[in-house]
Amino acid sequence: MTMQSLARQRGLSLIELMIALLLSATLLWGVLQIFDGNRNTMRMQTAFARVQESGRFATDLLVKEIRMADYWGCAPDQDSIENHLDVNDDDYTNSTVQALYDQIGANGIAGVDNTSGASVGGMTVLDGTDVLTLRGSEDACGGVGRMVPSTQAAALHVSAQCQVASGEIVLLTNCQSGELMTITSVQGEGGCSTSGGGNSASASTGTGTGTDTSKKTITHNTGNCNLAGAVDNATKVLQRQYGADARILKPYQRTYFIAASGAAGGNSLYVADTGASPMELVPGIDDLQILYGRDTDGDEVVDGWVAASSNAVQMEQAIAIKVQLVAASDSGVNADDLTVKDLDGVDTTYSDGRLRKVYLSVAKVRNRGRL
């Protein structure tokens, strides 16, 4: 290479450098656009998956609970069930579920339409949403036990696997009658000390069963039970002998509502279960709307869909329940504004960029009318 050719190698000109920078910036911009598009797509897919998961889980849960509401065993009617609880006991009158014990055998469905300033268990319900209360009873043995025949009219035996406990309120039913009472002791597991009822922890061990370990005795004596929160029994004489044809059930009351989430932000579906503090069930639920399908003429066909009523007779006519939920993503994903018309015909527009989906379902109350 000659000295003359070396002298001509003076580097890039300003124009060449600017063109190179422009090409590099264009290429980098394209890469960033692809990255941002992929990130937004991933966020949208994650949000959509979360909305589907929350909406489907909440819907399936409520539908299942609605179908099983108002189940009180096979007792013929409310009048056939005798309430042995002491209605003057402070643990009875102060109970947040007193309405449950007062309405055993009837009025298994209640609700509040378009709440305003309402609270459940100390939690503020989101204004404009509905509240659904379902009452009924479920197997006290959890599916692993049953009633055992007895040769004594006053003795109640359950299989050894049945995990009932002293202080629990149970509903004992067959297809002739029912008994609502507090268990005061369980054989081998102790119980509450009572005055005037002749019942104690020691008295329960081995009573009526001898050495038969396949079953255990439960008692329901009267007297002042010393277990915290336990309701005393005012009476203990049962209407008849209960054996293998009977079911031992545990009454429940569950109230579902929408409130601000305690951890994730946004709103959540909550449940207050049988006197317990509210528990967050499903995050990302912005609205709950309920309509009740009433059968007003007894032909087992819904005659009209109405909002919740404080009239117990009208609520007892509800044979189906329509549920509308609005599920939302955890955070904004630049989603378009969404206007939702609820079951009352009211429009609500969401414009915070979160992804939302509306879920609508209808459930038959299986324990009312024919299936």
Solvent accessible surface area in square Angstrom, and as a share of the most:
residue,aa,sasa,rsa
1,M,180,0.80
2,T,93,0.54
3,M,157,0.70
4,Q,121,0.54
5,S,40,0.26
6,L,92,0.46
7,A,63,0.49
8,R,167,0.61
9,Q,142,0.63
10,R,216,0.79
11,G,72,0.69
12,L,130,0.65
13,S,57,0.36
14,L,127,0.63
15,I,123,0.62
16,E,88,0.39
17,L,83,0.41
18,M,116,0.52
19,I,93,0.47
20,A,44,0.34
21,L,109,0.54
22,L,120,0.60
23,L,117,0.58
24,S,67,0.43
25,A,57,0.44
26,T,78,0.45
27,L,128,0.64
28,L,107,0.53
29,W,160,0.56
30,G,25,0.24
31,V,80,0.46
32,L,97,0.48
33,Q,95,0.42
34,I,116,0.59
35,F,125,0.52
36,D,49,0.25
37,G,34,0.32
38,N,96,0.49
39,R,111,0.40
40,N,58,0.30
41,T,72,0.42
42,M,119,0.53
43,R,86,0.32
44,M,71,0.32
45,Q,119,0.53
46,T,86,0.50
47,A,9,0.07
48,F,93,0.39
49,A,58,0.45
50,R,95,0.35
51,V,1,0.00
52,Q,40,0.18
53,E,112,0.50
54,S,5,0.03
55,G,0,0.00
56,R,136,0.50
57,F,112,0.46
58,A,0,0.00
59,T,19,0.11
60,D,93,0.48
61,L,41,0.20
62,L,0,0.00
63,V,17,0.10
64,K,130,0.55
65,E,23,0.10
66,I,0,0.00
67,R,91,0.33
68,M,89,0.40
69,A,0,0.00
70,D,20,0.10
71,Y,51,0.19
72,W,18,0.06
73,G,16,0.15
74,C,60,0.36
75,A,17,0.13
76,P,82,0.52
77,D,78,0.40
78,Q,70,0.31
79,D,135,0.70
80,S,20,0.13
81,I,20,0.10
82,E,67,0.30
83,N,60,0.31
84,H,1,0.00
85,L,5,0.03
86,D,38,0.19
87,V,77,0.44
88,N,124,0.64
89,D,21,0.11
90,D,98,0.51
91,D,57,0.29
92,Y,1,0.00
93,T,64,0.37
94,N,116,0.60
95,S,30,0.20
96,T,108,0.63
97,V,8,0.05
98,Q,59,0.26
99,A,45,0.35
100,L,0,0.00
101,Y,24,0.09
102,D,66,0.34
103,Q,58,0.26
104,I,9,0.04
105,G,17,0.17
106,A,18,0.14
107,N,20,0.10
108,G,0,0.00
109,I,0,0.00
110,A,25,0.20
111,G,15,0.14
112,V,77,0.44
113,D,44,0.23
114,N,65,0.33
115,T,5,0.03
116,S,97,0.62
117,G,67,0.64
118,A,33,0.26
119,S,74,0.48
120,V,26,0.15
121,G,59,0.57
122,G,77,0.74
123,M,53,0.23
124,T,96,0.56
125,V,0,0.00
126,L,63,0.31
127,D,89,0.46
128,G,36,0.35
129,T,4,0.02
130,D,3,0.01
131,V,9,0.05
132,L,0,0.00
133,T,15,0.09
134,L,1,0.00
135,R,20,0.07
136,G,0,0.00
137,S,5,0.03
138,E,73,0.33
139,D,44,0.23
140,A,8,0.07
141,C,4,0.02
142,G,63,0.61
143,G,61,0.59
144,V,89,0.51
145,G,19,0.18
146,R,146,0.53
147,M,2,0.01
148,V,22,0.13
149,P,77,0.49
150,S,11,0.07
151,T,142,0.82
152,Q,98,0.44
153,A,67,0.52
154,A,83,0.65
155,A,13,0.10
156,L,1,0.01
157,H,5,0.02
158,V,0,0.00
159,S,13,0.08
160,A,37,0.29
161,Q,105,0.47
162,C,0,0.00
163,Q,124,0.55
164,V,2,0.01
165,A,44,0.34
166,S,28,0.18
167,G,20,0.19
168,E,44,0.20
169,I,21,0.11
170,V,0,0.00
171,L,0,0.00
172,L,0,0.00
173,T,0,0.00
174,N,4,0.02
175,C,87,0.52
176,Q,110,0.49
177,S,2,0.01
178,G,0,0.00
179,E,0,0.00
180,L,0,0.00
181,M,1,0.00
182,T,1,0.00
183,I,1,0.00
184,T,3,0.02
185,S,0,0.00
186,V,1,0.00
187,Q,32,0.14
188,G,59,0.56
189,E,100,0.45
190,G,18,0.18
191,G,23,0.22
192,C,0,0.00
193,S,61,0.39
194,T,25,0.14
195,S,76,0.49
196,G,85,0.81
197,G,9,0.09
198,G,70,0.68
199,N,6,0.03
200,S,37,0.24
201,A,43,0.33
202,S,94,0.61
203,A,52,0.41
204,S,1,0.00
205,T,90,0.52
206,G,29,0.28
207,T,62,0.36
208,G,42,0.41
209,T,12,0.07
210,G,59,0.56
211,T,135,0.78
212,D,59,0.31
213,T,119,0.69
214,S,72,0.47
215,K,40,0.17
216,K,16,0.07
217,T,4,0.03
218,I,4,0.02
219,T,25,0.14
220,H,17,0.08
221,N,25,0.13
222,T,31,0.18
223,G,21,0.20
224,N,96,0.49
225,C,12,0.07
226,N,102,0.52
227,L,61,0.30
228,A,110,0.85
229,G,60,0.57
230,A,4,0.03
231,V,5,0.03
232,D,22,0.11
233,N,5,0.03
234,A,57,0.44
235,T,64,0.37
236,K,84,0.35
237,V,119,0.68
238,L,24,0.12
239,Q,76,0.34
240,R,91,0.33
241,Q,83,0.37
242,Y,2,0.01
243,G,11,0.11
244,A,61,0.48
245,D,102,0.53
246,A,3,0.02
247,R,108,0.39
248,I,4,0.02
249,L,0,0.00
250,K,65,0.28
251,P,7,0.05
252,Y,11,0.04
253,Q,22,0.10
254,R,36,0.13
255,T,15,0.09
256,Y,4,0.01
257,F,0,0.00
258,I,0,0.00
259,A,1,0.00
260,A,67,0.52
261,S,16,0.10
262,G,73,0.70
263,A,99,0.77
264,A,64,0.50
265,G,40,0.38
266,G,32,0.31
267,N,29,0.15
268,S,0,0.00
269,L,0,0.00
270,Y,9,0.04
271,V,8,0.05
272,A,15,0.11
273,D,52,0.27
274,T,50,0.29
275,G,47,0.45
276,A,60,0.47
277,S,93,0.60
278,P,23,0.14
279,M,113,0.50
280,E,63,0.28
281,L,48,0.24
282,V,4,0.03
283,P,47,0.30
284,G,10,0.10
285,I,0,0.00
286,D,13,0.06
287,D,19,0.10
288,L,0,0.00
289,Q,3,0.02
290,I,2,0.01
291,L,21,0.10
292,Y,1,0.00
293,G,0,0.00
294,R,45,0.16
295,D,15,0.08
296,T,74,0.43
297,D,94,0.49
298,G,58,0.56
299,D,69,0.36
300,E,53,0.24
301,V,90,0.52
302,V,44,0.26
303,D,70,0.36
304,G,28,0.27
305,W,87,0.31
306,V,55,0.32
307,A,32,0.25
308,A,22,0.17
309,S,33,0.21
310,S,126,0.81
311,N,67,0.34
312,A,45,0.35
313,V,98,0.57
314,Q,61,0.27
315,M,7,0.03
316,E,75,0.34
317,Q,49,0.22
318,A,0,0.00
319,I,15,0.07
320,A,8,0.06
321,I,0,0.00
322,K,41,0.17
323,V,2,0.01
324,Q,12,0.05
325,L,1,0.00
326,V,1,0.01
327,A,0,0.00
328,A,1,0.00
329,S,1,0.01
330,D,65,0.34
331,S,67,0.43
332,G,29,0.28
333,V,15,0.08
334,N,122,0.63
335,A,18,0.14
336,D,130,0.68
337,D,96,0.50
338,L,62,0.31
339,T,79,0.46
340,V,10,0.06
341,K,123,0.52
342,D,19,0.10
343,L,38,0.19
344,D,55,0.28
345,G,44,0.42
346,V,82,0.47
347,D,82,0.43
348,T,60,0.35
349,T,82,0.48
350,Y,38,0.15
351,S,79,0.51
352,D,81,0.42
353,G,16,0.16
354,R,61,0.22
355,L,33,0.16
356,R,29,0.11
357,K,72,0.31
358,V,56,0.32
359,Y,25,0.10
360,L,107,0.53
361,S,25,0.16
362,V,80,0.46
363,A,1,0.01
364,K,61,0.26
365,V,0,0.00
366,R,114,0.41
367,N,56,0.29
368,R,21,0.08
369,G,50,0.48
370,R,169,0.62
371,L,170,0.85
